[in-house]
Amino acid sequence: MSFRETTSSKGSFLSILLLIISGELVFILPYFLSRVFRPTFLDVFNLTNTELGSLFSVYGTVALFSYIFGGSLADRFLPGKLIAISLLLTSLGGLVIATFPSLLIMQIIYGYWGFTSVFLFWSAMIKATRIWGGNKNQGQAFGFLDGGRGLVAGVMGTLAVFIYSFFIESDVQLNSIEERQNAFRYVILFSSLIVALASVLVYFFLNVKPDEKKVFNSSIYSLTAIRKVLKLESVWLLMIIILCAYFGYKVTDIYSLYASEVMNYNEIDSANIGSLQLYLRPIACVLFGFLADRSKSSISWIIIGFIIMLFGSALFATGMIKSHLNLFFLISIVVLAIGTYAIRALYFAAMQEGKISLSLTGTAVGIISLTGYTPDIFAGPLMGYYLDQFPGLLGHQYIFIYLLGFSVIGLICSLRFSRIIR
């Protein structure tokens, strides 16, 4: 059954709103807190950058298998129930890390999150968004999704920084580690509560399904379905495009650390940098989503996104952005973030251009994600190694050199994708 036969117009506003909210909140605990509060996170959990990277590696390893098996699940069941259960299970992990457990327990929790936030969630969310967008609004659908997720992340970041600063003395450096842990505990518990509340809303109010129910049963997890997907060159190219783009997204984890270690910002100001750059995400995603639909080409704007990301990473890789250049630092962050978020907004929208059937969406997303999200496994340890072995500016330069290389590879694959769909 073709995509055109299954869904033709956009779904309800409430449905995309719930997808946006759940799409970001499910990753608040595994990723968001360490991204916005990285210097604080390392201190209160007594972790090195390498140890934090190991947590992400455990998460990514479990997620790797969850992508492929969760993909078939999304092709057989309606997404609302899968997403709701995922959110609830993910929120429970926050109650454990709020006790500031040992590294081993943290690794177990991150492995648990790798299952709860991917197996039941990821492919279901992508398929629901594709259904919501209909035939002619895929750019808008995924632009709204990732842009809205960015807005949710920005709001959550602002609230989290406010909560942390409310329970901490004005001069952060004067607080003991116990006082900082106590303040951060409120941030963790608040985040867990919000995720749990979202699961209730999704369970009762998310109503996204195709026009014909049999679409959910037409792609049972089988070798036949996998073979169909793997025959498409567009699938292989999307694997690499997403891998390169996602590495760029993983680098956003160290924006706040760069502000702290290189630009000499304090904990609160560094967290604000990590939070405020998230507000660029909805602007870039929605803008590029509309542009993609207007031009009827997602891949053309993905190419532009990689060019912007390449330029932004080159600025940081040179090492010219130092503590006395605050305005230059902010401008460079804006440039790099816009390129990164523009690509994120559109790479799944390109599935329609790549002639990937809606009935095979879950399986395709699982297979594409299997490779595309491998930075979950290697990016954290890689960045942690360089940040610990080469403290300060040099360690960050090495990371941005890697990003520069991934930008080039992603650009080449995007150009190839553009050529084959013509």
TAURRA-V242163 format. One record per pair of residues at least 24 apart in sequence whose ideal C-beta (glycine too) atoms are under 7 Angstrom apart, sorted by the first residue. I is the first residue (numbers start at 1). J is the second residue. Records with the same first field share a line. If there is no record, write none. Layout:
# TAURRA-V242163
I->J + J
This chain:
# TAURRA-V242163
1->215 + 218 + 359
2->357
3->135 + 352 + 357 + 358
4->135
6->210 + 211 + 212 + 215 + 358
7->131 + 134 + 135 + 210 + 211 + 358
8->134 + 135
9->134
10->132 + 133 + 134 + 137
11->131 + 132 + 208
14->205
15->132 + 206 + 207 + 208
16->132 + 144
18->201 + 202 + 205 + 206
19->125 + 128 + 129 + 145
20->144 + 145 + 148 + 149 + 152
21->152 + 198
22->83 + 87 + 198 + 202
23->125 + 145 + 149
24->149 + 152 + 153
25->87 + 152 + 194 + 195 + 198
26->86 + 87 + 90 + 117 + 121 + 195
27->117
28->156 + 191 + 195
29->90 + 93 + 94 + 113 + 191 + 192 + 195
30->59 + 110 + 113 + 117
32->153 + 156
33->187 + 188 + 191
34->253
35->252 + 253 + 274
36->157 + 160 + 256 + 271 + 274 + 275
37->271
38->253 + 254 + 256 + 257 + 274
39->256 + 257 + 260 + 267 + 270
40->180 + 184 + 267 + 271
43->177 + 180
44->100 + 177 + 180 + 181 + 184
45->100 + 106
48->388
49->383 + 384 + 387 + 388
50->381 + 384 + 385 + 388
51->103
52->380 + 384
53->380 + 381 + 383 + 384
54->107 + 381
55->106 + 107 + 110
56->376 + 380
57->377 + 380 + 381
58->107 + 110 + 111 + 114
59->110 + 111 + 113 + 114 + 376
60->114 + 374 + 376 + 377
61->114 + 377
62->111 + 114 + 115
63->114 + 118 + 373 + 376
64->370 + 377
66->114 + 115 + 118 + 119
67->118 + 122 + 366 + 369 + 370 + 373
68->366 + 367 + 370
69->119
70->118 + 119 + 120 + 122 + 123 + 366
71->123 + 362 + 363 + 365 + 366 + 367
72->221 + 362 + 363 + 366
74->123 + 124 + 127 + 362
75->216 + 219 + 362 + 363
76->216 + 217 + 220
77->216
78->209 + 216
79->124 + 125 + 127 + 128 + 208
80->202 + 203 + 206 + 207 + 208
81->203
82->120 + 121 + 124
83->121 + 124 + 125 + 202 + 206
84->199 + 202 + 203
85->120
86->116 + 117 + 120 + 121
87->195 + 198 + 199 + 202
88->196 + 199
89->116
90->116 + 117 + 195
91->192 + 195 + 196 + 199
94->188 + 189 + 191 + 192
95->192
97->188
98->185 + 188 + 189
100->181
122->369
123->362 + 365 + 366
126->348 + 361 + 365
127->361 + 362 + 365
128->208
130->351 + 358 + 361
131->208 + 209 + 210
132->208
137->293
138->298 + 349 + 352
139->289 + 290 + 292 + 293 + 298 + 346 + 349
140->289 + 290 + 293
142->289 + 345 + 346 + 348 + 349
143->285 + 286 + 288 + 289 + 290 + 345
144->286 + 289
146->281 + 285 + 341 + 344 + 345
147->281 + 282 + 285 + 286 + 289 + 345
148->282
150->278 + 281 + 282 + 285 + 341
151->282
153->278 + 281
154->275 + 278 + 279
157->274 + 275 + 278
158->275
160->187 + 191
161->268 + 271 + 272 + 275
163->187 + 190
165->268
172->266 + 267 + 268
210->358
215->358 + 359
218->359
219->359 + 360 + 362 + 363
221->363
225->360 + 363
226->363 + 367
228->360
229->360 + 363 + 364 + 367
230->367
232->354 + 355 + 356
233->420
234->354 + 355 + 356 + 417 + 420 + 421
235->354 + 356 + 364 + 367 + 368
237->413 + 416 + 417
238->347 + 350 + 354 + 368
239->368 + 371 + 372
240->409 + 413
241->302 + 347 + 410 + 413 + 414 + 417
242->347 + 368 + 372
243->371 + 372 + 374 + 375
244->406 + 407 + 409 + 410
245->343 + 344 + 347 + 410
246->372 + 373 + 375
247->375 + 379 + 403 + 406
248->309 + 340 + 403 + 406
249->340 + 344
250->375 + 379
251->399 + 403
252->337 + 340
254->383 + 396 + 399
255->333
258->396
261->392
262->322 + 323 + 392 + 393 + 396
263->323 + 326 + 329
264->323
277->333 + 337
280->334 + 337 + 338 + 341
281->341
284->338 + 341 + 342 + 345
285->341 + 344 + 345
288->342 + 345 + 346
289->345 + 346
292->346 + 349
298->346 + 349 + 350 + 353
299->350 + 353 + 414 + 417 + 418 + 421
300->418
301->342 + 346
302->343 + 346 + 347 + 350 + 414
303->411 + 414 + 415 + 418
305->339 + 342 + 343
306->343 + 407 + 410 + 411 + 414
307->411
308->335 + 338 + 339 + 342
309->336 + 339 + 340 + 343 + 407
310->404 + 407 + 408 + 411
311->335
312->336 + 339
313->400 + 403 + 404 + 407
314->404
316->396 + 400
317->397 + 400 + 401 + 404
319->393 + 397
322->393
350->417
353->421
354->421
